[in-house]
Amino acid sequence: MKNEQEDKTEKRIRFVAKHYREDAIDENKAWQVFSEKKGIKQRRFTLSHYWQAIAAAILVCFALSTWYYLENVKEEWLIVVSDSGQIKKVFLPDSSMIVMAENSSIKYNLIGFKKGNRDVELKGKAFFQVKRDEDSPFSVSTAKTVVKVLGTSFQLNEKTDRTALYVSTGKVAFASIEGDEEMILTEGMSAIYTDRDGVVMEDATDKSNVLAWQTKELHFNNASLEQIVRDLSEYYGVEIVNRLDNGNKHLTASFNDLSLDETLLIINQTLDVHLVVQPAD
């Protein structure tokens, strides 16, 4: 009996081996046919689907965590500082550009800036070229003043006892942080805030060389000696005085990236004056 059973098994194996072809049987289709005949409910969930589900869950969690971070993290302050003798160019997230004079610093909230809160804090002197965005006004604050713009270029210069504004293009609003009425300035206009007066006032002094620290060029067109001394002192960062009072002098000349000694020598010889650097106390 045992031999007869073994013979039947062997014959079946030989039959299957003889007719077997690799990939000839679709196991999924076979299972579908069998399950339909037997009324079995199919669950088409393979190992690959399992890992796809895990990956999808991870992506959802990552997206939610990123959204939560951006919505709840309100501050990420960035501070940029320029060293002595250094002019530094900075581009903000909105493509606005800032050119910082030496010994100056700017500070802004990166998270807030990306959300449209274009607010910058300034210490020192800088030139701003602001990208226009009517939905997100741009502002620059110093210790005593605030400038608000939409899209323009201007220079703000904060010192210990005063803050000066010069508008190169466009239109800006200038006010003290104490809340006095804003002054509107347009291209070519200047204003100044002083601790002594405590208010913003228009500044009518000549601004021919207000941007000389960037261009490295000084231009004087029939300039008075008073204006020459003021512009040289601002440009070279020293206090210059005239030791020889010999009448009303005026100068028309240009100086292209010259040293202080060279500039003083030319002016003293041309005007017959004695401009010198006032020694520090």
C-alpha positions in Angstrom: 0.0 0.0 0.0 2.8 2.3 0.9 4.6 1.7 -2.4 1.4 2.4 -4.4 1.0 5.7 -2.6 4.6 6.7 -3.2 4.2 5.9 -6.9 1.1 8.2 -7.2 3.0 11.1 -5.4 6.0 10.6 -7.7 3.8 10.7 -10.8 2.2 13.9 -9.7 5.6 15.6 -9.0 6.9 14.5 -12.4 3.7 15.9 -14.1 4.1 19.3 -12.4 7.8 19.5 -13.2 7.2 18.6 -16.8 4.7 21.4 -17.4 6.1 24.1 -15.0 7.2 27.4 -16.7 8.8 30.2 -14.6 6.4 33.2 -14.2 3.7 31.3 -16.0 1.4 31.4 -13.0 0.0 34.7 -11.7 -0.5 34.0 -8.1 -2.5 37.2 -7.5 -4.9 36.3 -10.3 -5.2 32.8 -9.1 -6.0 34.0 -5.6 -8.6 36.3 -7.0 -10.3 33.5 -8.8 -10.2 31.2 -5.8 -11.4 33.9 -3.3 -14.3 34.8 -5.6 -15.4 31.2 -5.8 -15.1 30.7 -2.0 -16.6 34.1 -1.1 -13.5 35.2 0.7 -13.0 39.0 1.1 -9.6 40.0 -0.2 -7.2 42.3 1.6 -4.8 43.7 -1.0 -2.2 45.0 1.5 1.3 43.9 0.6 4.7 44.7 2.3 5.3 47.6 -0.2 2.0 49.2 0.7 2.9 48.9 4.3 6.1 50.9 3.8 4.3 53.4 1.6 1.9 54.0 4.4 4.7 54.6 6.8 6.4 57.0 4.4 3.2 58.9 3.9 2.7 59.2 7.7 6.2 60.5 8.1 5.7 63.1 5.5 2.4 64.3 7.1 4.1 64.5 10.5 7.0 66.5 9.0 4.6 68.9 7.2 2.6 69.4 10.4 5.8 70.0 12.5 7.1 72.5 9.9 3.8 74.4 9.8 3.7 74.4 13.6 7.2 75.8 13.8 6.6 78.6 11.2 3.3 79.5 12.9 4.6 79.5 16.5 8.2 80.6 16.3 8.0 84.3 16.1 11.6 85.4 16.4 14.9 84.6 14.8 17.0 87.7 15.1 19.9 88.4 12.7 22.5 91.0 13.5 25.0 92.2 10.9 28.0 94.4 11.9 30.5 96.3 9.9 34.0 96.8 11.3 36.2 99.9 11.3 37.2 100.8 7.8 34.7 98.4 6.3 31.8 99.1 4.0 29.5 96.1 3.9 26.7 95.3 1.4 23.8 93.2 2.8 20.8 91.7 0.9 17.6 91.2 2.9 15.1 88.3 2.3 12.9 90.5 0.1 16.0 91.5 -2.1 16.2 94.9 -0.6 19.8 96.1 -0.3 21.6 97.8 2.5 25.1 99.4 2.2 26.5 99.8 5.7 29.1 102.4 6.6 31.9 101.4 9.0 31.2 100.8 12.7 27.5 100.2 12.0 25.0 97.4 12.6 21.6 96.3 11.5 19.2 93.9 13.2 16.0 92.2 11.9 13.7 89.3 12.6 14.2 86.7 9.9 10.9 84.9 10.7 8.9 88.1 10.8 10.6 89.4 7.7 9.6 86.3 5.7 6.0 86.9 6.8 6.0 90.5 5.5 7.0 92.4 8.6 9.9 94.3 7.0 11.3 96.0 10.0 15.0 96.8 10.5 16.9 98.3 13.4 19.9 100.5 12.7 22.9 101.7 14.7 25.3 103.9 12.8 25.0 104.9 9.1 23.6 102.9 6.1 22.1 103.5 2.7 18.9 101.5 1.9 17.6 100.5 -1.5 14.2 99.1 -0.7 12.2 96.7 -3.0 8.7 98.0 -3.5 5.9 96.0 -1.8 2.7 98.0 -1.1 1.3 95.1 1.0 4.3 95.1 3.3 5.7 98.6 4.2 9.4 98.8 5.1 10.6 100.6 8.2 13.9 101.4 9.8 14.2 102.3 13.5 17.0 104.0 15.4 17.1 104.7 19.1 15.2 108.0 18.6 13.5 107.9 15.1 11.7 105.7 12.6 11.5 105.8 8.8 8.6 104.2 6.9 8.7 103.6 3.1 7.1 101.5 0.4 9.9 101.4 -2.2 12.7 103.9 -2.4 16.3 104.6 -1.6 17.6 106.7 1.3 20.4 107.1 3.8 19.9 107.2 7.5 22.8 108.4 9.8 22.4 107.9 13.5 24.8 109.7 15.9 24.8 110.2 19.6 22.8 113.4 19.7 21.1 113.5 16.2 19.8 111.4 13.4 19.9 112.6 9.8 17.9 111.4 6.8 18.6 111.9 3.1 16.1 110.7 0.4 17.8 109.6 -2.8 14.7 108.4 -4.7 11.0 108.0 -3.9 9.1 109.2 -0.8 9.5 108.4 2.9 7.9 109.3 6.2 10.2 110.4 9.0 9.3 110.8 12.7 10.6 110.5 16.2 9.6 107.5 18.2 7.9 109.8 20.7 5.0 110.0 18.2 5.2 113.5 16.8 3.7 114.1 13.4 5.5 112.4 10.5 7.4 114.5 8.0 7.0 113.4 4.3 10.2 113.8 2.3 10.7 113.2 -1.5 13.8 112.8 -3.7 16.6 115.1 -2.8 15.2 116.3 0.5 16.8 115.9 3.9 15.7 116.1 7.5 17.3 115.9 10.9 16.3 114.9 14.4 18.2 116.3 17.4 18.0 115.5 21.0 18.2 119.3 21.8 15.0 120.1 19.8 13.3 116.7 20.2 11.5 117.0 16.8 12.2 116.2 13.2 13.0 119.2 11.0 13.8 119.7 7.4 17.6 120.1 6.7 18.4 122.6 4.0 22.2 122.3 4.1 24.0 121.2 0.9 24.0 117.4 0.5 26.4 117.2 -2.5 28.7 114.8 -0.6 26.2 112.9 1.5 26.9 109.7 -0.3 30.7 110.2 -0.8 31.5 107.5 1.7 30.1 105.0 -0.9 31.4 106.6 -4.1 34.8 107.7 -2.7 34.4 111.0 -4.5 34.0 114.5 -3.1 32.5 117.3 -5.2 32.5 121.0 -4.3 30.7 123.5 -6.5 31.4 127.0 -5.3 31.3 125.6 -1.8 31.9 127.8 1.3 34.7 127.0 3.6 32.2 126.1 6.3 30.7 123.5 4.0 34.1 122.2 3.0 35.1 121.7 6.6 31.8 120.0 7.5 32.0 117.6 4.5 35.6 116.7 5.0 35.0 116.0 8.7 32.1 113.7 7.9 33.9 111.9 5.1 37.2 111.2 6.8 35.6 110.7 10.3 37.8 113.3 12.0 37.2 116.9 13.3 38.8 119.5 10.9 39.3 123.1 11.8 40.7 126.2 10.0 43.6 127.8 11.9 43.8 130.8 9.6 40.9 133.1 9.4 41.5 135.1 6.2 38.2 136.0 4.7 35.3 134.4 2.8 36.6 131.5 0.7 34.8 129.3 -1.9 36.0 126.2 -3.8 35.0 124.4 -6.9 36.9 121.1 -7.2 36.5 117.3 -7.2 38.6 114.7 -5.2 38.6 111.1 -6.3 39.6 108.7 -3.5 42.4 110.8 -2.1 43.9 110.5 1.3 43.1 113.1 4.0 46.6 114.5 3.8 46.5 114.9 0.0 43.1 116.6 0.1 44.1 119.0 2.9 47.3 119.9 1.0 45.4 120.8 -2.2 42.7 122.8 -0.4 45.2 124.7 1.8 47.3 125.7 -1.3 44.4 126.5 -3.5 42.5 128.7 -0.9 45.5 129.9 1.1 43.9 128.5 4.3 45.2 126.3 7.1 42.9 123.3 7.5 44.1 120.8 10.1 42.8 117.8 12.1 41.7 118.8 15.6 43.6 116.5 18.0 41.3 114.3 20.1 40.9 115.3 23.8 
